[in-house]
Amino acid sequence: MLKTPDMLLLFFCLVGAADALHKQWIPDTNYENKTNWDKKDVPCGNDIVWFPAQRKVSVFVETMHAVQEMRLPVGGEFILNSGAGFHVVTGKDPGCGAGVTTKFKDSESLQWFNPALWQAAATLEDLQLGNFLFSVHEESVPCQHDDVVFKARSSFRVDTSSSQSSVPVKSVSVLGKKFESSSEFSWYLISRSGLLQFHGSSAVTLRNQECGDLSGCDCGNSGNRQRICNTVTCASLSCKNPLLPVGHCCEVCGAIVTIRYATGFNLQTYRQRIRHIFLILPQYKSIQLGMSKVFKSQRLMGIGPFGTSPEIQVVILDGEEGTQSEDLARDIVKDAQSHGSNLGITDAEFQASSGSSSDQTGGNTGMVVGVVFGVLIVITLIIIVVFLIRKGVVQMPSSLPSLPSLSSFKRSRDVEDLGGPLDHGFDNPIFNNPSILSNVPGLYATETNNSISMTQTGVHFSNPVYDENETDLSA
């Protein structure tokens, strides 16, 4: 007989085989939705209904409505549910009041890459029950392996403009019909309803591909990160050390658990495990938890990029009822350490915005080891280069400027040590005393005392054989 933990583990193994979620579009252009009208109420029999002439809109009408007058746009449509329609009131509708002119709001600015306009769930049933999942901003928008859902009894208008030419997803459900064929959905996009519901510079395309990696797949929205973050307003934080999860636009207060895994790890199974073991506990009911596979940049010695490594990131945000994120992070790490061999987990650690972590000394030790390892690599490279230069295998480029030699450096040092740029070597009583030179007789009787002269540029001698005034020499 299986024990309870074993039965629970077997149940997890049967739930979900791939990391794909259902993402549902929240806004609609339904006639019965009060938020779609500027007066924040659905028009009644005494009201004038106004759709601006140049607006493009597809409106879903669920029931019958009375109006006093209706002004329609040039381009638009009503999608009528069974039994739905309009009729004009000839008199006064007693339950409507005096009557006003109410205008249908503009839905032109609603963007596909706005995380606040989507809800995520593991199954369609969870979407209907409101069991929504929290995700980082990049993954709150439909990923390339997700199923996109527009509510069955509703219409919409969404701007699909993207930094790429297409927006890939697995499937799209519109008005209760699920499109899984790319060609079939392409035909819908060029239909009248499709042109009114989808607009923008990029087209939604269907790949109908499952995520083939049980440990999760790349969402594919990193190229639109700036577009996503432009729609997000970050809240002010009061925690000590805010954290920035991978794929999120804002720093958060809470905790981040990092999980490293091996072959056999199943992200969908592990997500269900955390949900059924921890999130159902009363103390964690207000917690928001998001789990995804991320590719974290690795840095050599904490400085230069050194590739990326896949990890599982578990983001835990505190709810309104307290700050239990750190406690939950500790419970998840403890569970991973206890049952990691059965789950395919090799290591788990956490960091909290309070400043705590699962191993506060491990980070410093790792940094020291990394620095020592890096210094050894640099020294080894220098020794190898010097050895190759001495052997003649590597030659220094000839274009490099020549460095001063040791002998020239010694000469310049000697000049400084002897007291200046010009050194006389030793004192000469004749040359250093101009008064003595004037008393020295010439070599010949006819020679004047001006045969030797001192100037600022040095000592000059006159040669009696050579006459500088003569141009020719005679025998």
C-alpha positions in Angstrom: 0.0 0.0 0.0 1.3 3.4 -0.9 1.9 5.9 1.8 0.4 9.4 1.5 3.6 11.2 0.3 4.1 8.5 -2.3 0.5 8.8 -3.5 0.9 12.6 -3.6 4.1 12.3 -5.7 2.4 9.9 -8.1 -0.4 12.4 -8.5 2.1 15.2 -9.3 3.7 13.0 -11.9 0.4 12.7 -13.7 -0.3 16.4 -13.7 1.0 18.3 -16.7 3.7 17.2 -19.0 4.9 20.6 -20.2 5.4 24.1 -19.0 2.4 25.7 -20.8 -0.2 27.9 -19.3 -3.5 29.4 -20.3 -3.4 33.2 -20.6 -6.8 35.0 -20.7 -7.3 38.5 -21.9 -9.2 40.6 -19.3 -10.8 43.6 -21.1 -13.7 43.3 -23.4 -15.9 45.4 -25.6 -19.2 44.0 -24.3 -22.3 46.3 -24.4 -23.3 45.1 -20.9 -20.0 46.0 -19.3 -20.5 49.2 -17.3 -16.8 50.1 -17.5 -17.1 50.5 -21.3 -19.3 53.6 -20.9 -18.3 57.1 -19.9 -21.2 57.4 -17.5 -20.2 54.1 -15.9 -23.6 52.6 -16.5 -25.3 50.6 -19.3 -27.6 52.8 -21.4 -31.4 52.5 -21.0 -34.5 53.4 -22.9 -34.3 57.2 -22.4 -30.5 57.5 -23.3 -28.8 58.4 -26.5 -26.1 55.8 -27.3 -23.1 57.3 -29.1 -20.3 55.4 -30.9 -17.8 58.0 -32.3 -17.9 57.9 -36.1 -14.3 57.1 -36.8 -13.9 54.5 -34.1 -13.4 50.8 -35.0 -15.0 48.5 -32.6 -16.6 45.0 -32.3 -19.3 45.0 -29.6 -20.8 41.8 -28.1 -24.4 42.2 -27.1 -25.8 39.5 -24.8 -29.5 40.6 -24.3 -32.2 42.9 -25.6 -31.8 46.7 -25.0 -34.1 49.7 -25.3 -32.6 53.0 -26.5 -33.9 56.5 -27.4 -31.4 57.0 -30.2 -28.2 55.3 -31.4 -25.3 56.9 -33.3 -23.1 54.3 -35.0 -19.5 54.4 -36.2 -18.5 54.1 -39.9 -16.6 50.9 -39.2 -17.8 48.5 -36.5 -20.0 45.5 -35.7 -22.5 44.1 -33.2 -22.0 40.4 -32.4 -25.5 39.4 -31.1 -26.1 36.6 -28.7 -29.2 34.5 -29.2 -32.2 36.7 -28.4 -30.1 39.9 -28.2 -31.0 43.1 -30.1 -32.2 46.7 -29.8 -35.5 48.5 -29.9 -36.4 52.2 -29.8 -38.6 53.5 -27.0 -41.3 55.7 -28.4 -42.3 57.2 -25.1 -40.5 57.5 -21.8 -38.9 54.6 -20.1 -40.2 55.0 -16.5 -37.3 53.1 -15.0 -34.6 55.0 -16.8 -34.6 58.5 -15.5 -34.3 61.8 -17.4 -32.0 60.3 -20.1 -28.5 61.2 -21.0 -26.0 60.9 -23.9 -23.6 58.1 -23.1 -20.5 57.4 -25.1 -18.8 54.1 -25.6 -15.2 54.3 -24.4 -12.1 54.0 -26.6 -10.4 50.7 -26.6 -7.8 51.5 -29.2 -4.9 51.8 -26.7 -5.2 48.4 -25.1 -1.9 46.6 -25.7 -1.1 42.9 -26.0 2.2 43.4 -24.1 0.6 45.0 -21.0 1.0 42.4 -18.2 -1.9 43.9 -16.2 -4.4 42.9 -19.0 -3.8 39.1 -18.7 -4.7 36.4 -16.2 -2.8 33.1 -16.1 -3.9 29.6 -14.9 -2.6 26.1 -15.3 -5.9 24.8 -16.8 -9.1 26.1 -18.3 -11.0 25.0 -15.2 -8.7 27.1 -13.0 -9.4 30.1 -15.3 -13.2 29.7 -14.7 -12.7 29.1 -10.9 -10.4 32.1 -10.6 -7.3 30.1 -9.5 -4.9 32.5 -11.2 -1.1 32.2 -11.1 1.4 35.0 -10.5 4.2 35.5 -13.0 7.0 37.9 -13.5 6.1 40.7 -16.0 7.7 39.1 -19.1 5.8 35.9 -18.5 2.5 37.5 -17.5 2.1 38.2 -21.3 1.4 35.0 -23.4 4.6 33.1 -24.1 5.3 31.2 -27.3 4.0 27.8 -25.8 0.9 29.3 -24.1 -2.8 28.9 -25.0 -4.4 32.3 -25.4 -8.0 32.6 -24.4 -10.5 35.4 -25.1 -13.7 34.9 -23.2 -16.4 32.9 -25.0 -19.2 35.4 -24.7 -17.3 38.6 -25.4 -15.6 40.6 -28.0 -12.5 42.8 -27.7 -9.9 45.0 -29.5 -6.2 44.6 -28.8 -3.1 46.2 -30.3 -0.6 43.5 -31.1 2.3 45.8 -32.1 5.6 44.1 -31.2 9.4 44.5 -31.7 9.1 41.5 -34.1 7.0 41.0 -37.1 4.9 38.3 -35.4 3.6 37.3 -32.0 4.0 33.5 -31.7 1.7 31.5 -29.4 0.5 27.9 -29.2 -3.3 28.5 -29.8 -6.0 31.2 -29.7 -9.6 30.8 -28.5 -12.1 33.5 -29.8 -15.8 33.5 -29.1 -15.6 29.9 -27.9 -13.8 28.6 -30.9 -10.2 27.3 -30.4 -7.8 27.9 -33.3 -4.8 25.5 -33.5 -4.2 25.7 -37.2 -2.0 28.6 -38.4 -3.7 28.8 -41.8 -7.2 28.7 -40.3 -6.4 31.5 -37.8 -4.8 33.5 -40.6 -8.1 33.5 -42.4 -9.9 34.6 -39.3 -7.5 37.5 -38.9 -8.5 39.0 -42.3 -12.2 38.5 -41.6 -14.3 41.5 -40.6 -14.4 40.5 -37.0 -10.6 39.6 -37.0 -9.7 43.0 -38.4 -11.8 44.8 -35.8 -10.5 42.7 -32.9 -6.8 42.5 -33.7 -4.8 45.5 -35.0 -1.2 46.7 -34.9 2.1 46.3 -36.7 2.5 42.6 -35.8 0.4 39.6 -36.4 -0.5 36.8 -33.9 0.8 33.5 -35.3 0.1 30.0 -34.2 2.9 27.4 -33.8 0.8 24.7 -32.0 4.0 23.5 -30.4 4.3 22.0 -26.9 7.3 22.8 -24.8 9.4 19.7 -25.3 11.6 20.3 -22.2 10.0 19.0 -18.9 12.2 21.5 -17.0 10.6 24.4 -18.8 11.2 26.5 -22.0 12.1 30.0 -22.7 9.1 32.3 -22.7 10.3 34.2 -25.7 9.3 37.7 -24.6 12.7 39.1 -23.7 12.9 40.9 -27.0 9.8 42.9 -26.0 11.0 43.6 -22.4 11.1 47.4 -23.0 7.6 47.5 -24.5 6.3 45.4 -21.5 8.0 47.5 -18.9 6.8 50.8 -20.5 3.3 49.7 -19.4 4.3 49.0 -15.8 4.2 51.4 -12.9 6.5 50.3 -10.1 5.3 50.8 -6.5 7.3 52.4 -3.8 9.0 49.8 -1.5 9.8 49.9 2.2 11.9 46.7 2.6 15.6 46.8 3.4 17.1 45.2 0.3 14.6 45.1 -2.6 15.1 42.2 -5.1 14.9 42.3 -8.9 13.8 38.9 -10.3 14.8 37.9 -13.7 12.1 38.9 -16.2 10.5 41.4 -13.8 10.3 45.2 -14.5 10.3 46.3 -10.8 12.2 45.5 -7.6 10.1 43.6 -5.1 9.9 42.9 -1.4 9.9 39.2 -0.6 12.2 36.4 -1.4 13.7 34.6 -4.4 14.5 30.8 -4.3 17.0 29.6 -6.8 16.8 25.9 -7.7 19.4 24.0 -9.7 18.2 20.7 -11.2 19.3 17.6 -13.0 17.7 15.2 -15.5 14.2 14.2 -14.4 13.1 17.5 -13.0 9.6 18.5 -14.1 8.6 22.1 -13.7 4.9 21.6 -14.0 4.9 18.8 -11.5 7.0 20.9 -9.1 4.7 23.9 -9.5 1.8 21.7 -8.4 3.7 20.3 -5.5 4.5 23.7 -4.1 0.8 24.7 -4.6 -0.6 21.7 -2.8 1.9 21.4 0.0 2.5 25.0 1.0 0.2 27.5 -0.7 -2.9 25.8 0.8 -1.6 26.5 4.3 -3.5 29.4 6.1 -0.3 31.4 6.8 0.6 31.4 3.1 -2.8 32.2 1.6 -2.0 35.8 0.9 1.4 35.0 -0.7 2.0 35.5 -4.4 4.3 32.9 -5.9 5.6 32.7 -9.4 7.9 29.9 -10.8 9.7 29.8 -14.1 12.8 28.7 -15.8 15.3 31.5 -16.4 18.7 31.8 -17.9 20.9 33.6 -15.5 24.1 35.3 -16.6 27.3 33.9 -15.0 30.2 36.3 -14.3 33.9 35.4 -14.0 35.2 36.8 -10.6 31.9 38.7 -10.4 33.0 41.1 -13.2 32.9 39.8 -16.8 30.1 37.7 -18.4 30.8 34.0 -18.6 27.8 32.5 -20.4 24.4 31.6 -18.9 23.0 28.7 -16.9 19.4 27.5 -16.7 17.8 27.7 -13.2 14.4 27.6 -11.7 13.4 30.9 -10.2 10.7 31.0 -7.5 9.6 34.5 -6.8 7.7 35.0 -3.5 5.9 38.3 -2.7 4.4 39.2 0.6 0.7 39.5 0.7 -1.5 42.0 2.6 -1.7 40.0 5.8 2.0 40.0 6.7 5.5 39.2 5.7 5.7 35.4 5.4 7.8 35.2 2.2 11.0 34.5 4.0 9.4 31.7 6.0 8.0 30.1 2.9 11.4 30.4 1.2 13.0 28.5 4.0 10.3 25.8 3.9 10.8 25.4 0.1 14.6 25.1 0.5 14.2 22.7 3.3 11.8 20.6 1.3 14.2 20.6 -1.7 17.1 19.5 0.5 15.0 16.7 1.9 13.3 15.4 -1.2 15.6 16.8 -3.9 16.8 13.3 -5.0 13.2 12.3 -5.9 12.4 15.6 -7.6 15.5 16.0 -9.7 16.8 18.9 -7.6 20.5 19.2 -7.0 20.7 22.4 -5.0 18.4 25.2 -3.6 19.0 28.5 -1.9 17.1 31.7 -1.2 17.7 35.4 -0.8 15.2 37.6 1.1 14.6 41.4 0.9 15.2 41.5 4.6 18.9 40.8 4.0 18.7 37.1 5.0 19.8 34.2 2.8 20.1 30.5 3.1 23.9 30.8 3.3 25.1 34.2 4.2 28.8 33.2 4.3 28.7 31.1 1.2 28.6 34.1 -1.1 31.7 35.7 0.4 33.6 32.4 0.3 32.7 31.8 -3.3 33.8 35.3 -4.2 37.2 34.8 -2.5 37.7 31.5 -4.3 36.7 33.1 -7.6 39.2 35.9 -7.1 42.0 33.6 -6.2 41.2 31.3 -9.1 41.1 34.3 -11.5 44.5 35.6 -10.3 46.0 32.2 -10.8 44.7 32.2 -14.4 46.1 35.6 -15.1 49.6 34.6 -13.7 49.6 31.4 -15.7 48.7 33.3 -18.9 51.6 35.8 -18.3 54.1 33.0 -17.8 52.9 31.2 -21.0 53.2 34.4 -23.1 56.7 35.2 -21.7 57.8 31.6 -22.4 56.5 31.7 -26.0 58.2 35.1 -26.6 61.6 33.7 -25.4 61.2 30.6 -27.6 60.4 32.8 -30.6 56.9 31.3 -31.1 55.3 34.7 -30.4 56.8 37.9 -31.6 56.0 41.4 -30.4 54.4 43.6 -33.0 56.8 45.9 -34.8 54.3 48.7 -34.8 54.5 49.0 -31.0 56.5 52.1 -29.8 60.0 51.2 -28.7 60.7 51.5 -25.0 63.8 53.3 -23.6 66.7 50.9 -23.0 68.4 50.3 -19.7 71.6 51.9 -20.9 69.8 55.1 -21.9 68.0 55.1 -18.6 71.4 54.8 -16.8 72.8 57.7 -18.8 69.9 59.9 -18.0 70.3 59.0 -14.3 74.0 59.7 -14.4 73.3 63.2 -15.8 71.0 63.9 -13.0 73.4 62.6 -10.4 76.3 64.8 -11.7 74.2 67.9 -11.2 72.8 68.9 -14.6 72.6 68.3 -18.3 76.2 69.6 -18.9 79.1 68.2 -16.7 82.7 69.3 -16.9 84.1 66.3 -15.3 86.7 68.2 -13.2 87.8 71.8 -12.4 90.3 73.4 -14.9 91.9 76.5 -13.4 92.5 77.9 -16.9 89.1 77.5 -18.5 87.1 78.2 -15.4 89.0 81.5 -14.7 88.7 84.0 -17.6 91.2 86.4 -16.0 94.0 83.9 -16.2 93.5 83.4 -20.0 94.3 87.0 -20.7 97.8 86.7 -19.2 98.8 83.5 -21.1 101.3 84.5 -23.9 100.7 83.4 -27.4 102.5 80.6 -29.2 104.2 83.0 -31.5 105.5 86.5 -31.0 103.1 88.0 -33.6 100.1 86.2 -32.1 97.7 88.4 -30.2 96.1 87.6 -26.9 92.7 87.2 -28.7 93.7 83.7 -30.1 91.6 82.2 -27.3 88.2 83.6 -26.4 85.4 82.7 -24.0 81.7 83.2 -25.0 78.4 81.9 -23.8 78.5 79.1 -26.2 81.9 77.8 -25.2 85.7 78.2 -25.7 87.0 79.2 -29.2 90.6 79.0 -30.6 92.0 81.0 -33.6 94.1 79.2 -36.1 96.9 81.4 -37.4 97.3 79.3 -40.5 93.8 79.9 -41.7 92.6 83.3 -42.5 88.9 83.5 -42.7 89.0 86.7 -44.9 90.9 84.9 -47.7 89.0 83.1 -50.4 92.0 81.4 -52.1 95.1 79.7 -50.7 98.5 80.5 -52.2 101.8 78.6 -51.9 
